[in-house]
């Protein structure tokens, strides 16, 4: 989306800094820019504007309601606005706020160290994805999701993963989207929890697996032998028959198990539920890959994680984004890559949005990367075209 179409809110207590930030945002191309002197004033603006604010650009250290409290209220009141933090505080503090915002479920675009410039602003806005507005008079129900599944409205986009050294396609992550007949493409955050609460995660996951298998066949016909990944939920893994049913689906789609990788979060992998561990082990025995997603954000012990036969470790985007300016994040990325190497599994750097982040992964020896700097999610057909173009560039370069 062009910045001119975004409605933006600048939150800054210092009058001159507020004027400067507003000027930068307007000069970057934004037409609708609003201002607030602290978090409480910002909430007042967020609550009354229609159409709503798309992006909040906020300072952290403010009298009254500071930026951290503002983040909490944005989450609690379920505002759809994405967040950009502009601060002169220690990068470690900013990284902690970013982790907090993501934990609250706020769409966090990035942290900018003062002074704010148009170039810095445009760099973080690159990752902005418009939210689908869901108003009270059009709230989805479990029956809506069930009907959408029955009518084949749930589709998949695929975000490429590339070899860091060569830039060639190394795989892709399957991302679910709901093409609603009245609301258009609906972001997963508006239906995943609903599907889970309605007992529909199983058919939704099977739909994603079928879509991934069909996409893999298209890549195979074009000469690409790379695996595709699908995310799993705890509700699917608590069913002891899950692995067997997935195997039946994959065989029906005429794809071999090693061509699919199932991603689970670190907290899910550390679950004490016997059925979860049984299903993960059975999936691996049947030949599927297993990926540990969001590594570094959970609270599991190495001993518990070592008992699951993972084939891939995905380093969480929050560490990749802040590694160049934060010694703790740098150490986390470096140690994760080293851990994966010693375990003889692939490490994937997630959330790569800049050349600097990509180059850092290259320097540290991370074999695979994924993120908007490489490519945004795309259809199966577009993925084949993209991979062919990438191969041509690599060969000619």
Buried (B, 14 or more C-beta within 10 A) or exposed (E): EEBEEBBBBBBBBEEEBBEBBBBBBBEBBBEBBBBBBBBBBBBEBBEEBEEBBBBBBBBBEBEEBBBBBBBBBBBEEEBBBBBBBBBEBEBEBBBBBBBBBBEBEBBBBBBBBBEBEBEBBEBBBEBBBEBBEBEEEEEBEBEBBBEBBEEEBBBBBBBBBBBBEEBBBBBBBBBBBBBBEEBEEBBBEBBBEBBBEBEBBBBBBBBBBBBBBBBBBEBBEEEBEBBBBBBBBBBBBBBEEBBEBBBEBBEEBEBEBEBBBBBBBBBBBBBEEEBBBBBBBBBBEBEBBBBBBBBBBBEBEEEEBEEBBBBBBBBBBBBBBBBBBBEBBBEBBBEBBEBBBEBEBBBBBBBBBBEEBBEBBBEBBBBBBBBBBBBBBBBBEBBBEBBBEBBEEBEEE
